[in-house]
Amino acid sequence: MTYYDILFSFFIYGFLGWCTEVAYAAFKQHSFINRGFLNGPICPIYGIGVTVVVALLQPYVGNLILLYITSTILVTFLEWLTGFLLEKLFHHRWWDYSELPLNIGGYVCPLFSAIWGVACVLIVKLIYPFTDKLVSFLPVWFGKFLLVLLTITIFVDVCITVQGILKFNKRLALMEDIAKELRNISDQIGENIYDSMMDGLEAQDRLKARADVIREKVDEVKQENTEEVKARMDSMKQRAFELRTRYENMAKLPTFTSRRILRAFPKMMPREHVREFGQLCRILKKRRDELKKK
């Protein structure tokens, strides 16, 4: 296969893979969901996987059993590698087979590997000869122009998607920082109430021996403590209100990319900021439910 053929194979099967994912999601959820990692109608893992299989396994086309076994091994490795790299790069697990038997790290499992193997055999034997002939009908100059256009488009799409995911991760980190500060403020408010009470009790103990001035001194100490504590608590309550408002606004305004990614990968799990991630998921689900009712 030439570079020309490889690129066309990547885009064709990336698009067909996207169509398959969208059709499967529509069947299960009765609505359109862009199941791709990118914004455009393409699933790069399908494009890469099928292209590698087609390019490397042509010598085994005449042996169905060997073709199936090698295809299954190849696509299983590619799926594992893709899931592993995506998690390491973006700190999210995009799909999870942990509930299925004999899975490897939740990235791959025998059931889906077997399905991918069958799909690859069908593609190599039936679909690839058709798409290869279809590409050969295109004038070379037009094919090259189309590939340049598609390559630029997917490059821009990758940049936009990666930027959106990084912003999403940054938002989760900020939300977690706000939540920690809110918890600290809550703890400090409780400690101030305790300290104020203990100061008053200690003042009473110290002044018991002076019965003639005890009431005046205790009232004085209590007044000073009350005013100081009240000022600190008012300041902390104001700060808590500002943080809570900021947290709620961040949770209610997820970006377009984060909304699309969460819909496309409903089993996605974060390695960090789990609580904040769950909060965003609940808000988006509530919005979708409200829209369905309308």
MOSUL-V678700 format. One record per backbone hydrogen bond with DSSP energy under -0.5 kcal/mol. NH is the residue of the N-H (numbers start at 0). CO is the residue of the C=O. E is the energy in kcal/mol with one decimal. If there is no record, write none. Layout:
nh=NH co=CO e=E
nh=NH co=CO e=E
This chain:
nh=5 co=1 e=-2.7
nh=6 co=2 e=-2.5
nh=7 co=3 e=-1.9
nh=8 co=4 e=-2.5
nh=9 co=5 e=-2.4
nh=10 co=6 e=-2.3
nh=11 co=7 e=-2.7
nh=12 co=8 e=-2.5
nh=13 co=9 e=-1.8
nh=14 co=10 e=-1.9
nh=15 co=11 e=-2.4
nh=16 co=12 e=-2.2
nh=17 co=13 e=-1.7
nh=18 co=14 e=-2.4
nh=19 co=15 e=-2.1
nh=20 co=16 e=-2.4
nh=21 co=17 e=-2.6
nh=22 co=18 e=-2.4
nh=23 co=19 e=-2.3
nh=24 co=20 e=-2.4
nh=25 co=21 e=-2.5
nh=26 co=22 e=-2.1
nh=27 co=23 e=-1.9
nh=28 co=24 e=-3.1
nh=29 co=25 e=-1.7
nh=34 co=32 e=-1.1
nh=37 co=41 e=-0.6
nh=41 co=39 e=-2.2
nh=42 co=13 e=-2.0
nh=43 co=41 e=-0.6
nh=45 co=42 e=-1.1
nh=46 co=42 e=-1.7
nh=47 co=43 e=-3.0
nh=48 co=44 e=-2.4
nh=49 co=45 e=-2.6
nh=50 co=46 e=-1.7
nh=51 co=47 e=-2.5
nh=52 co=48 e=-2.2
nh=53 co=49 e=-3.0
nh=54 co=50 e=-2.5
nh=55 co=51 e=-2.4
nh=56 co=52 e=-2.4
nh=59 co=56 e=-1.5
nh=60 co=57 e=-1.6
nh=62 co=59 e=-1.6
nh=63 co=61 e=-0.6
nh=66 co=62 e=-2.8
nh=67 co=63 e=-2.6
nh=68 co=64 e=-2.5
nh=69 co=65 e=-2.5
nh=70 co=66 e=-2.2
nh=71 co=67 e=-2.5
nh=72 co=68 e=-2.2
nh=73 co=69 e=-2.5
nh=74 co=70 e=-2.7
nh=75 co=71 e=-2.0
nh=76 co=72 e=-2.2
nh=77 co=73 e=-2.4
nh=78 co=74 e=-2.4
nh=79 co=75 e=-2.4
nh=80 co=76 e=-2.9
nh=81 co=77 e=-2.5
nh=82 co=78 e=-2.5
nh=83 co=79 e=-2.6
nh=84 co=80 e=-2.6
nh=85 co=81 e=-2.6
nh=86 co=82 e=-1.9
nh=87 co=83 e=-2.1
nh=88 co=84 e=-2.8
nh=89 co=85 e=-2.5
nh=90 co=86 e=-1.7
nh=91 co=85 e=-0.5
nh=92 co=268 e=-3.8
nh=93 co=91 e=-0.7
nh=96 co=105 e=-2.6
nh=99 co=96 e=-2.0
nh=102 co=99 e=-1.0
nh=103 co=107 e=-2.5
nh=104 co=102 e=-0.7
nh=106 co=103 e=-1.7
nh=107 co=103 e=-1.0
nh=112 co=108 e=-2.2
nh=113 co=109 e=-2.6
nh=114 co=110 e=-1.7
nh=115 co=111 e=-2.9
nh=116 co=112 e=-2.2
nh=117 co=113 e=-1.9
nh=118 co=114 e=-2.5
nh=119 co=115 e=-2.6
nh=120 co=116 e=-1.9
nh=121 co=117 e=-2.2
nh=122 co=118 e=-2.3
nh=123 co=119 e=-2.9
nh=124 co=120 e=-2.5
nh=125 co=121 e=-2.6
nh=126 co=121 e=-1.4
nh=127 co=122 e=-3.7
nh=129 co=125 e=-0.7
nh=130 co=126 e=-2.5
nh=131 co=127 e=-2.9
nh=132 co=128 e=-1.7
nh=133 co=129 e=-2.2
nh=134 co=130 e=-2.3
nh=135 co=131 e=-1.7
nh=136 co=132 e=-0.8
nh=136 co=133 e=-0.8
nh=137 co=134 e=-1.4
nh=142 co=138 e=-2.7
nh=143 co=139 e=-2.7
nh=144 co=140 e=-2.1
nh=145 co=141 e=-2.7
nh=146 co=142 e=-2.3
nh=147 co=143 e=-2.4
nh=148 co=144 e=-2.3
nh=149 co=145 e=-2.6
nh=150 co=146 e=-2.6
nh=151 co=147 e=-2.4
nh=152 co=148 e=-2.2
nh=153 co=149 e=-2.6
nh=154 co=150 e=-2.1
nh=155 co=151 e=-2.3
nh=156 co=152 e=-2.3
nh=157 co=153 e=-2.6
nh=158 co=154 e=-2.1
nh=159 co=155 e=-2.5
nh=160 co=156 e=-2.7
nh=161 co=157 e=-2.9
nh=162 co=158 e=-2.3
nh=163 co=159 e=-2.3
nh=164 co=160 e=-2.4
nh=165 co=161 e=-2.5
nh=166 co=162 e=-2.1
nh=167 co=163 e=-2.2
nh=168 co=164 e=-2.5
nh=169 co=165 e=-2.3
nh=170 co=166 e=-2.5
nh=171 co=167 e=-2.2
nh=172 co=168 e=-2.2
nh=173 co=169 e=-2.4
nh=174 co=170 e=-2.7
nh=175 co=171 e=-2.1
nh=176 co=172 e=-2.1
nh=177 co=173 e=-2.5
nh=178 co=174 e=-2.4
nh=179 co=175 e=-2.3
nh=180 co=176 e=-2.2
nh=181 co=177 e=-2.4
nh=182 co=178 e=-2.2
nh=183 co=179 e=-2.3
nh=184 co=180 e=-2.5
nh=185 co=181 e=-2.4
nh=186 co=182 e=-2.3
nh=187 co=183 e=-2.5
nh=188 co=184 e=-2.4
nh=189 co=185 e=-1.9
nh=190 co=186 e=-2.4
nh=191 co=187 e=-2.5
nh=192 co=188 e=-1.9
nh=193 co=189 e=-1.9
nh=194 co=190 e=-3.1
nh=195 co=191 e=-2.4
nh=196 co=192 e=-1.9
nh=197 co=193 e=-2.4
nh=198 co=194 e=-2.5
nh=199 co=195 e=-1.9
nh=200 co=196 e=-1.9
nh=201 co=197 e=-2.6
nh=202 co=198 e=-2.2
nh=203 co=199 e=-1.8
nh=204 co=200 e=-2.1
nh=205 co=201 e=-2.3
nh=206 co=202 e=-1.6
nh=207 co=204 e=-0.8
nh=209 co=206 e=-1.1
nh=210 co=208 e=-0.7
nh=212 co=209 e=-1.2
nh=213 co=209 e=-0.9
nh=216 co=212 e=-2.7
nh=217 co=213 e=-2.8
nh=218 co=214 e=-2.3
nh=219 co=215 e=-1.9
nh=220 co=216 e=-2.9
nh=221 co=217 e=-2.9
nh=222 co=218 e=-2.3
nh=223 co=219 e=-2.4
nh=224 co=220 e=-2.8
nh=225 co=221 e=-3.0
nh=226 co=222 e=-2.4
nh=227 co=223 e=-2.3
nh=228 co=224 e=-3.0
nh=229 co=225 e=-2.5
nh=230 co=226 e=-2.2
nh=231 co=227 e=-2.2
nh=232 co=228 e=-3.1
nh=233 co=229 e=-2.7
nh=234 co=230 e=-2.0
nh=235 co=231 e=-2.4
nh=236 co=232 e=-2.8
nh=237 co=233 e=-2.1
nh=238 co=234 e=-2.1
nh=239 co=235 e=-2.8
nh=240 co=236 e=-2.3
nh=241 co=237 e=-2.2
nh=242 co=238 e=-2.5
nh=243 co=239 e=-2.8
nh=244 co=240 e=-2.3
nh=245 co=241 e=-2.2
nh=246 co=242 e=-2.7
nh=247 co=243 e=-2.5
nh=248 co=244 e=-2.2
nh=249 co=245 e=-2.2
nh=250 co=246 e=-2.2
nh=251 co=247 e=-1.9
nh=252 co=248 e=-0.9
nh=258 co=254 e=-2.3
nh=259 co=255 e=-2.5
nh=260 co=256 e=-2.9
nh=261 co=257 e=-2.2
nh=262 co=258 e=-1.6
nh=263 co=259 e=-2.5
nh=264 co=260 e=-2.3
nh=267 co=264 e=-2.0
nh=268 co=92 e=-2.3
nh=270 co=90 e=-2.4
nh=271 co=90 e=-0.6
nh=276 co=272 e=-2.3
nh=277 co=273 e=-2.3
nh=278 co=274 e=-1.8
nh=279 co=275 e=-2.1
nh=280 co=276 e=-2.3
nh=281 co=277 e=-2.3
nh=282 co=278 e=-2.0
nh=283 co=279 e=-2.5
nh=284 co=280 e=-2.3
nh=285 co=281 e=-2.2
nh=286 co=282 e=-2.2
nh=287 co=283 e=-2.4
nh=288 co=284 e=-2.4
nh=289 co=285 e=-2.1
nh=290 co=286 e=-2.3
nh=291 co=287 e=-2.2
nh=292 co=288 e=-1.8
nh=293 co=289 e=-1.5
